[in-house]
Amino acid sequence: MSAVFRMRGTERLEAFSDGIFAFAVTLLVLNLYDPTARGSANLLRGLLGEWPAFFAFGISFINILIMWINHHNMFNYIKRISREFMLLNGILLLFVVLTPFTALLVSEHLLDSNANTAALIYAASFFIVAVVWNFLWHNATHFHNLISEDVSEKCVKQIAREYSVAPVFFGLAVVAAWFSAVLSLIIIVSVSIYFAITVTGGEQI
């Protein structure tokens, strides 16, 4: 099968990906609940006691939101897709949709003896997303086969540098989780802040 035949427009892939991001964000709220249902007599005190759940919800929502924005921005440059690109995108979405589960682990275990394990799993999921994300960009820009002809090599390298930050620091968060769940989560929040600032993703064409 020729490469020309395998290359498609991006609209269906973008729509499918948007749906998965939306689904993952929606699932996050299912980790929140009325604390009086678990025996707390005072609603306000119960809500304050559930701060780990709200914390995990907040940073997970922000991370998924930033990933969605960057995914959208990526397609400012990508004009065609291939079978390999679709597969990598699917792997990326697999770990995006796992975020509500890993967030639940953090919210349930942040204050107990399993905190380090929960933080490790949480950080590892973001690390895998970041690695796959970089492979996705490399696949799209290798020989400029999937990106617009108008995109400069300087722009490609600039975006690649921005994306390369995530695996490094999420990797540090994984290592930190062995020693301190709080430190691991602080690193994850810091990465979120970095990408919230640089979310435009390089030059616009």
N, C-alpha and C positions, 0 to 999 in steps of 0.2 A: 504494500500500500504506500503510495507516495506521500512525502511530507506535506505537499500542498493539499492533498485530500484530507489529511489528518488535522490540519490547522483549521480552526473554527473562529467565529466571532465570540466575543466575551459575554454577551448579554445573559445567556442562560446560566453560565457559571456564576456570574455576579449575583443574579437573582437567587440562585440556590444558596450561595454563601451568605447573602443577606438574611435569608430565612433561618439559617443555622445560627448565626450570631444573635438574631432576635429571640430564637428559641432558648439559647443558652442564658441570655439575660433574664428571660421570663422565669426559667427554672430557679434562678437564684432566690427569688422571693419566696419560694416554697420552703426555704430553710428558716424563715421567720414564722413565729407563732405567738399566740396570746399566752403569756406566762402564767396567767391564772388557770389555764387548762392543765398545768403541771403542778398545781397545788399552791402557787403563790397567792396569798390573800390580798396583798396590796399590788395593784396594777403598776403604779409608778416604780415601786421598789423592784418588782419583777422585771420590768423593762430595763431598768438600770443594771440589773443582774445579768441581763442577756447581752451586754455590750460586746462580747466576743462574736456573737452572731451578726450584729450590726456592723462590726468592724470587718469581718470576713465578707459580708455582703458588699460593703462600700468599696473595698480595694478590688474585689473581683469584678464588680460592675464597671469600675473605672478602667481596669485592665481590658475587659472585653470591649468596652466602648472605644478605647484607644486602638485596639487591634482592628476593630471594624473600620474606623476612620482611616487607618493606615492601609488596610486592605482595599478600601475604596480609592484612596489616593494612588495606590500601586497601578490601578487600572486606568489612570490618566496616561500611563506610559505603555501599558500592555494592550495591544490591539488584536492579537491572535492567541489562540491556545492550542496546545498539543495534548496528546494522550498522557505523556509524562507529567505535564504541568497539571492536568486534571487530577492525576493520582496524588501528587504532592499536595495539592490544595485540599484533597479529601483527607489526607493524613493530618494536615493542619487543623481542619474543622473537627476531626475526631477528638483532638485534645482540647479544642475550644469548648466543645459540648461537655467535656468531662469537668470543666471548671466548677460548676455548681456542686458536684460531688466532693471535689478536693476542698472547696470552700466550707462545705458541711463538716468535713473532718477537722478543719481548723477551728470552726466555731464550737464544736462539741468537745474538743480536747485541748484547747489552748491553755486551760487552767489546770490540767491534770498531768499525770506522769507520761502520757502519750503525746505531749505537746511537740517534742522534737520530731517524732515520727510524722505527725500530721503536717508540720511545717516542711519537712523534707519532701513529702509527697506533693505538697502544694507547690513548692519551689521547683521540683523536678518536672512537673507538668508544664510550667511556664518555660523552663529551660528547653524542653523538647519542642514546644511551639516556636521558640526563638530559633532553634537550629533548623527546623523544617522551613521556617519563614525565609531564612538566608538561602537555603537550597532552592526555594521557590523563585527568589529573585535571580539567583545565579542561572537557573534553568531558563528563565524568561529572557535574560540579557546575554546569554552565551551566544557569541557571534551575532548579537542583535536579532536573533531569529523570531522573537515574539513581540518585541517592542516596536513602537513607531519609528520610522526612519528619521523623524525630526528630533529624536532624543539624542543629545550629545553624549560622548563618552565621559566627559566631565560630570555630567548629571548622573549617569549610571554609577560611577565610582563614589560620588558624594552620597547617594542613597545607600549604597552597599556599606559605606563606612558607618552611617547612622544605624543601619540594621545590625551591624556587627557588635554594637555595644550590648545588646540584649543577651546573647548567649554568655558573654563574659560575666556579666553581673548576676544573671540568674544562676549561673554556675557557682558563683561565690555564695549566693543565697542557699544553694544546695549544701555546700560545704559548711556554711555557718549553722545550718539547721542541726548538724550533729552536736553542736555545742550550745546553741541558744536559739530557741524558736523565735523569741522576740527580735533578735538581731537579724535572723533570716527574713522576717516579715518587714523589718525596717528597710532592708536592702530592696525588697520587692516594691515597697512603696516609693523608694527613691528612683527606681527604674521607671515606675509609672509617671512620676513627676517629670523625669527627663523626656519621656516620649510625649507627654502632654504638651511640653514646651516645643518640641521639635516635630510635632505631629503633621506638619505640612509636607514632610517627606521630600525635601530637596527643591530644585528649580521646577517651575511650571513651564510647560511647553505651549 
